Amino acid sequence: MVTESAPKPEEASAGPLKILIADDNHSDRLILQAIVKRQGHHVVTAVDGVDAVEKFSAEEPDIILLDALMPRMDGFDAAKEIKKLSGEDLVPIIFLTSLSDAESLAKCLEAGGDDFLSKPYNPIILQAKINAFNRMRVMHRTLQMQRDQIADHNEHLVREQEVAKKVFDNVAHVGCLGARNIRHLLSPLSVFNGDVLLACQKPSGGMHVLLGDFTGHGLPAAIGAMPMAEIFYGMTTKGYALPDILREINLKLKTILPVGFFCCATMIDVEFGDKSIEIWSGGLPSGYLLQGGKLIKVPSRHLPLGIRGSDSFDASTERYEMHDGDRFYLWSDGIIEAANSQNEFYGEERLQALVEQYIESDELFYRIQRDVLAFAGDCGPGDDLTMAEVTMMPEHELGIHESEHASAGGRGPGKWEMSYRLTDDSLARFDPIPLLLQIVMEVPGMRSFNGEIFTIISELYSNALDHGVLKLDSSLKNSSEGFAEYYRLREQRCNQLVDAHVMVRLKHDGTHQGGVLTIRVEDSGQGFNWQKINSTQPCASQYSGRGVALLKSLCRRVEYFEPGNVVEVEYEWRL
């Protein structure tokens, strides 16, 4: 298809023009006709205003020479009608008049005329005016064509962005933002949002939430959110810890983003079981933790994602206890930097004062939203506005269910077995549980059971490593001081491992309605008195000694082998 380009002004003005001469005086009309023809243009004549309007509609002239005073319809009314008919096109009207007072000449221009020519006519001035208005007419037409081309390109770009945004939303917002404990605001400055808000359930229970603010706005800022979302959802559903996910996202952004582009972010790990929140923040405004009517500011302590390399990236987090009803607020700087018509920022002081005023109100989230938008007023926010409220509550009240990513009709293996052995340094530095979980999840139809599978593999592996290889006493975990001592000893002994190993064997036998997963874990430790564990019931108030009971509640068979360093379980699942 050949697209007609806009003509250059000098090319369009080179040829003859079609000029309409409207004058009720026969001799004046003939004189003008002779002058215009001598200049090389085509002439159309009209004898009055009505005739001029009809000739304009029929002939579509380029320029009109219009007498001001004519019978039936004078030049003023004719000019108004012609301007209506011409629409957006520029058809210059030069009034022909013997009037000389300023009021009459101004009336010519107010009626739609572009200039006037006084009688008697000067051929040189007439030619100069025709040439000048022709250049203006051609330039106007060129601008119209360029405007239409820009509008077409913009419409095409918007359609492409809408399709791309649909793909982006399908990737970036497939998580659990609809959970009852999350309220969120995503108000983009353009089609694409430079801010990103992600939420995903963990297979062990709890959830990860990430709010990111990329450098800039729109499409360039949103491009980085695609790999960030894929890493976030992929690693969270596989059971990776918050620091591991942050390291992977940081490495990816450091690799793909150009110099000067990065992502300010806050990521949290909400544990509904032990009522706690783990927080990492890099470059965003301070988050607010509301605990029983008390406000705790959680400032950013790290650089944004995508700035530091892997060797210097700090993934350390802060942990806070929470109770049901406690809330954590996180937001992008668009909230703080929302400006009013006087270019004043909303600011953190105004935000904190509002939070303290309504700290007990369940409507605090919406009050912040309304107050920021009201402060910005008609000028609107100057940046993407994103914020989220995450509330601690019993996990069964969240109102969400884990999505099934692979149906029973998938193509993954149904019958298989494998062995995975870790030694010394690998035991100290690598967590194999997400990898093992990923392998199991390839079984068609099994993704909806990933929470239970994660719990079983985690319990078996941690028992083998902590108690079998490292010889840690689980009774230490019965107090907060014991917890600290437990993990101090764990780190110390991990760094001293020699000739240690943990072997994990997985075997799956598929059936028409589901399958049986057999997990066998063997460690290099001396074993333990598993008969004693089987004969006792853990106290509900204790944090130790409950693993075996948990395994028995999930698996159809739990069997230990002498001397206690080998355990095998069978997990049966059905669609």
Buried (B, 14 or more C-beta within 10 A) or exposed (E): EEEEEBBEBEEBBEEEBEBBBBBBBEEBBEBBBEBBEEBEBBBBBBBBBBBBBEBBEEBBBBBBBBBBBBEEBBBBBBBBBBBEEBEEEBBBBBBBBEBEEEEBBEBBBEBBBBEBBBBEBEBEEBBEBBEEBBBBBBBBBBEBBEEEEEEEEEEEEEEEBEEBBEEBEEBBBBBBBEBEBBBBBBBBBEBBBBBBBBBBBBBBBBBBBBBBBBBBBBBBBBBBBBBBBBBBBBBBBBBBBBBBBBBBBBBBBBEBBEEEBBBBBBBBBBBBEEBBBBBBBBBBBBBBBBBEEEEEEBEBEBBBBBBBEEEEBBBEBEEBEBEEEBBBBBBBBBBBBBBBEEEEBBBBEBBBEBBEEBBEEEEBBBBBBEBBBEBBEEEEBBBBBBBBBBBBBEBEEBEBEBEEEBEBEBEBEBEBEEEEEBBBEBBBEEBBBBEBBBBBBBBBBBBBBBBBBBBBBBBBBBBBBBBBBBEBEBEBBBEEEBEEBBBEBBEEBBEEBEEBBBBBBBBBBBEEEBBBBBBBBBBBBEBBEBEEBEEEEBEEEEBBBBBBBBBEEBBEEBEBEEEBBBBBBBBEBEB
